[in-house]
Amino acid sequence: MWGRRKTMPPIRVGVIGVGFGATVHIPGFQSEGVEVVAVCASREERAQDAAEKFGIPNAFTDYRELVTHPDVDAVSVVTAPNLHYEMTKAALEASKHVMCEKPFTTNAAEAEELLAMANERGLTHMIAHEFRFAPQRTYARQLIDEGRIGEPQHITASLHLRFARRPGATPPAPSVGSGGMLGALGSHYIDGIRHWFGDISRVSATLHGNVPEGFSLADTNNAFSVHMDFANGAWGTLTCSLNAPLGQGGSIQIYGTEGSIHLSQSGPNPAPEGIVRVGRLEDDSRELRTIPIPEELHPFDDDRDHRLLPFRLEVQDFVRGIENGESPAPNFHDGLQCQRVLDAIQQSHRTGAAVDVPTR
């Protein structure tokens, strides 16, 4: 565990949701010295099972009981996106710091309201965009900041996976308010792209997928393609598909005035040992070469789940934020900007036109 000031009492967290919450959030918090004192699930047996497994003293089926519990200092919201707004709002009204899963909300208006509430109350807020903390992606940001490729000009990102691996296999069932693949994975990529290039100011997009009765493509999309313009004049593309037989995973190519950075991953998430290749025009070979990720960006291993390393690093920032009265990035402002881009993508698909994205 990283070194905290010994005079500070442990932060006490309540976790709402025991799917990804039990896989990553609870063990991630506990590994960083945070006391998980309450857990909530929609079914009592699931809440009790999680409490017993992780040694959590309080188990609830009503999130309102968790957010108002006097032993809870902060709340981690790890539920379906369409529940984020009401649960986060309840936590903020109870004066709790909040870590909210992505995508932040289902529309920018909700995100704006929650950001204002958190700031007015002086509460620490973060979005669980843990991909930012993956060593590979942190190193890419460091290389950009160092000027290794000159001024960033454009980015091409893609993710192609085959989730229904067996012929005739049934894909995951859609849920209303989920945001589909755009919300689940597209939001991570959009946050990362913003982290490297700054605010996205305009998008043109299409969504793809089957639409069962009672649903819309907003929640059932399994593929999308987005062209992006940035406020700084750069541009980029993002394409993703969950229906790509023999899909090779993810690829991110960042091009600057003096060189490029290429990142690759075999699955939907960046692995701790991700590959970074860099090339510069001034190099004699003018070829990409693999460079090692600095050890300080990969301070420990966690073999339980490859998503735990970046999440634990984000937890460290969350704890420091609470102690210092700050909201480290990615915070609710970043969540709002990501949601504005998601809203614009949906609008562009519906209208067939490019859509401007507010950046302030």
N, C-alpha and C positions, 0 to 999 in steps of 0.2 A: 504493500500500500504506500502511496505517496505521503510525503511528510506534511501534516497539518500542524498548526500551532497547538501545542498541548494544552494551552489554557482555554481553548474553545470547546464548549460542550458538543457532543455529536449532534448532527442534524437528524431529525426524526421525520421519516417520509411515510406517507400512505400511498399505496399503488392501486389504481383502479383498472382492472383488467388482468386476467391471468392466462392469456394466450401468449403473445409476445412479452407481456409483462412478466410471466413466470420464466420464460426462456432467457430473457436478456435484462429487463429492468431490475427485477428483484435481486438476482445474483450480482448484477453490475453495481447496484447501490451498496449491497452488503460487502462486496469485495473492496470498496473504497471507504470503509469505516462509517458508512451511513446506516443508521438504525431504521430498518423497515418495521414500523410499529403497527401497521394496519394494512389490510388487503380487502378488496371488494370484487365480487363477481356476481353475475346475474343469477347464478344458481348456487344455493347454499353449499352443496357438496363440493363444488369447485373451489369456493372460497375457503372452506375448511381444509380441503386437501392441500392447497397452497400454503395456508397458515401452518399446517403440521409439517410439511416438507421443509419450509424455510425458517421455522421457529418464530413465527409472527404472532404476537399476543392477541390481536384483534382481527376478526373476520366479519365482513358485512355483505349484505346483498343490496343495500341502499347506499349509493354513493354519498348522499347527503349526510348520513351518519358519519362516514369517514371524514369528509372535509370539515365537519364541525367538531370533530373529536379534539379535546384539549391537548392530547399528547402529540398531535400531528403538526409539524412545522411547515412541511411542504408536501405537495401532491404531485404524483406522476400519473398523467392521464394516458392510458394505453388501451383505448377502445376504438370502435369503428368511428371513422371521421365525422359522421353525422351526429355523434354524441359529444364531440369535443367541445363545442360551444357551450352547451348547458352545463357540462361538468366543470369546465375551466372557469366559467362565470361564477358558479357556486363556490369554487375554491377561492377565487379572488375576493368574493363577498365575505368569505370567512377569514380573510387576511392571511391566506396561505401562499407561499411561493409556489410556482408551478413549472413543471417540466411537461410539455404536451407533445404527444406523438405527431408525426406528419401524416397527411397534410393538416395544417393548423385547423382549418374550418372548412365549411362547404362553400363559402363565398367571402369576398373581401369585406363586405359590410360587417359581418360578424367578427372578422379578424381586427378591423379597425376599432370596434367597440372594446374588445378584450385588451388590445394594446393600450388604449387610453385608460381603462380601468386599472391595469397593472401599474402603469406609470403614476397615475394619480395617488395610488395607495403605497407607492414606494416599495413594491414587491419585486423580487427577482423572478425573471421569466426566461425560459429557453424553449426551443423546439428541438425535438430529438432527431436532428439531422446528423446522426453520428458519422455518416459517410465523410463529412468534412474532416473528421479526426483520423480517418484511415491513413496510415503512414504514407502510402503512395500518393494520395491526394494532397496531404499536407505538404509533402515534398514538392509537388508540382507548384503549389502556391509560393513556396519559398524560392523556387527557381525563377518564377515570374518576377517576384519582388526584387530578386538579385539582378535582374536584367539579363539573365542568361540567354533569352531569345529576343531581346530587344522589346519593342512595344507590341503587345498582343494585338493581332489583327483579326483573326477569325478562329473559330473552333468548330470541329465536326465530332459529334458524339453519337454512338449507336449502341444498341443492346438488342441482341437477337437470341431468343431462347425457345426451347420446345418444352413447355411444362407438361402437356399431355403426351408423355413419352411413348406410350403403347398405342398401336393402331386402334382407333375406336375408343380410347380412354376418354372419360368425361372430364372436361375442364372444371376448374373451381367454380362453385356456384356464385353468381353475382349477388350483391346486396345493395339495397337502395342507399344512396349517400356515400358509397365507398369511393367513388371517383375512378373505378376501374384501374387499369395499368397506369394511366396518366397520374392518378393520385398516389398509387402505391410505390411506383418506381420513378415515374416521370418527375415527381416532386423532388426526389433526391437529386436527380441529375440537374434540374433547374436550380436548386440551391447551390450545388457545386459550381455550375457555370457562372452564376452570379458571384460566387466567392472569388473566382478567378478573373472575371471580366467586368464586374460591376452590373448596374441595373440594366435589365432588358426593357427597351422602350417601345418595341413594336413586334408583333408576331403574325404569321400567316400559317394556318395549320389545318390538318385533316385528321379525323379519328376513324378507326375501323374496328369491326367486331360484329358478332351476332347480337340481336336484340330480342330476348324472350319477351313474351307478353307480360305487361306490367312494369317493364323496365325501359330505360332510355340508354342511348349510347354513352351518355355521360357516366354511367355506372358499369357498363358492360364492355367498354372498349378494351381490346387486347393488343392494339397496335396504334401508333400515331406517328405523324411526321410534322415537324415544326421548323419553320425558318424564323430566325431571330435577328433583330437589329438591336444594338446596344446604345445606351446614351452617349458613350464615348466615341461612337462612330464605327466600332467593330461590328462583325456580323457572325452568325453561326447557324448550324443545323443540328437537329436532334431527331433521330428516328429510332423507334423501338417496336419490337414485336414479340409476343409470347407464343406465336404460332409459326416458328421458323425451324422446320426439320433440319437437324444437324447444325443448328445455330451455334456459333462459336463464342458467344458471350458478349462482353462489352469492349468497346474501343473508344478512346478519347484522343483526339489529335488537336493540339493547340499550336497555332502558327503565329509567329511574331515577325517583326521586320528583319531579324537577324538569325532566326533558327526556329526549331520546333521541338515540342515535347509530346511523346506518345505514351499513353497508358493503356494497359490491356488487363482484362479479367475474364476468367472462364465461366463465371456464374453471374447471378444478378447483383451480387454484392462484392465490393472490393476486398480481396483477401489481404491479410496482414503482410504477406510476402509478395505483394504486387510488384509488377515489373515497370520500371521507368526507363524510357529510352530518350536520349536527347541528341540533337544535331545542331551545329552552327555553320553558317555560311563561311566563316573564317577558318573552319577546320580544314586541313589538307584533304582528308578523305571525303568531306561533305556527306558523310553517312551517319545514320543514327547509331548510337552505341548505348548499351545498357550500363547504367550507373547505379551503384549501391545506394540504398536509402540510409541516411544517417541513423546510427543506433539510438540517438536521443529521441527520434520520432517513433521508435518502436521499443519503448522502455521495458516491456514485459511481454510474456506470452500468456495466452489463456486458451487452452485447448478445448474448453467446454463448448464454445460456439465462436466462430470467427468474428461475429458481430460484437462480442463482448469487449474486445480490445478498444475499438473506437468509442463504444458507448461509455466504458469506464473512464476514458480520457475526457469525454464530455462531462461526466459526473464530477470530475475533479474541478472543472470550470464552474459548474453549477454550485458546488459547495463554496468555492472561493467567492462567487458572486453573492451568495447569501451573507457570507461573513463580511464582505466589503460594501454591501449595499449597492451592487451593480448587477447588470443583466448582460453577461458575455454573449457574443454571437456564437451560434445562431439563436437569436432571441425572437420575441414576438414581432418585432419590426421586420426581421428576415422572413418570418412566417407570413406576414401580411404581403410583402413584396412577391413571395412565391405564389401566394393565393391569387394575387392580381394577375400574374402571368397565367396561372391555370384557368382563371375566369376568361381571360382574353383568348386563350386557346379554344375553349369551348365556344365562345362567341364567334371566333373566326371560322370554326367548322360549321356552325349553324348558318352563317351568312355568306360564306364563301369569299369573304373579304379580309384584308389585313386589318388588324385592330391595334390601336395605340394602347400602351400600358402606362398608367400613372407611376411616376417614380418619386413622388413626394407625398 
